[in-house]
Amino acid sequence: MTLEYLIHQAKHLTPVEAEIGAYILGNLDRIPAMSIADLAAGTSTSKSAVHRFCKKIDFDGFNDLKVAAARDLAEARSTAQIDVNYPFGETDGPQPIAQKLAKLYESAIQDTYRHIDFIQVQRVARVLNKASGIDIYTHAHNMNVAENFQDKMLTIGKHVNCPHGFYNQRATVLASTPDRAALLLSYSGRASFMQPILQVLARKKVPAILIGKAGSNLYPQYITYALSISSQENLRDRISQFSSHIAMQYMMDVLFSCIYNLDREKNIRYLQSSIDFMDDRDLEP
């Protein structure tokens, strides 16, 4: 997980600790060469305050934080050639376009992998596996990702609902019950459907799982679990959602795979027992 992710997801930071976190992110390139005294001076705090901050973001001490900063900088430099918003140029033909998109997809997946909280993912997988049904609230291009997840889950006998539009989403959430689970897909966390849906889910005690970029959990009072994906893409200045789409798809595939493995033998038997009915093509063995 990146330093940015760890700092954004840290809970119960004091105002002083939040200032330390903001300083680190704003001066990341300087951190590997700093001493703990340098950081304390730069943030007008103390060495003990820096040490407490490190503990709160799951490091044993400042040296571990410096190693993480150096790693993040090295990985950022390795992908600096990729413009996630404009990954190909005006004069590029099919081969360079294909090559640049391949690099972009690899970068988006690697960046999302670094953001994954694996303990949180396993908890979410258990919640979704146990739920009597899953409702996915999203819109626009993320609906394609939602329906792909819906299709995968149906292959193991699990029902997922992807309501389209204002009316269907609100009717669905009003009919929701505590034995269900809700997934909300929003890269920015600022989609207009989010707050009213979350308020009803909270009132009905339905677990709400947000998937969006790091720092997109704007309603922590309503969100049960938040999973982060790559946050490299500009919301408005871009050709299309190349990076965010592949990052969201990757995270949903990780979730499905974790759910599948919770009852792997059962799911294998279900697939084997249903394949002849679902695929009636006369294929040679």
HELIX and SHEET records of a PDB file:
HELIX    1   1 LEU A    3  GLN A    9  1                                   7    
HELIX    2   2 PRO A   15  GLY A   26  1                                  12    
HELIX    3   3 LEU A   28  ALA A   33  5                                   6    
HELIX    4   4 ILE A   36  GLY A   42  1                                   7    
HELIX    5   5 LYS A   47  LYS A   56  1                                  10    
HELIX    6   6 PHE A   62  SER A   78  1                                  17    
HELIX    7   7 PRO A   94  HIS A  115  1                                  22    
HELIX    8   8 PHE A  118  LYS A  130  1                                  13    
HELIX    9   9 ASN A  142  LEU A  154  1                                  13    
HELIX   10  10 GLY A  165  LEU A  174  1                                  10    
HELIX   11  11 MET A  194  ARG A  203  1                                  10    
HELIX   12  12 PHE A  242  LEU A  262  1                                  21    
HELIX   13  13 ARG A  264  MET A  278  1                                  15    
SHEET    1   A 5 VAL A 160  ASN A 161  0                                        
SHEET    2   A 5 ILE A 134  TYR A 137  1                                        
SHEET    3   A 5 ALA A 181  LEU A 185  1                                        
SHEET    4   A 5 ALA A 208  LYS A 213  1                                        
SHEET    5   A 5 TYR A 225  ILE A 229  1                                        
END                                                                             
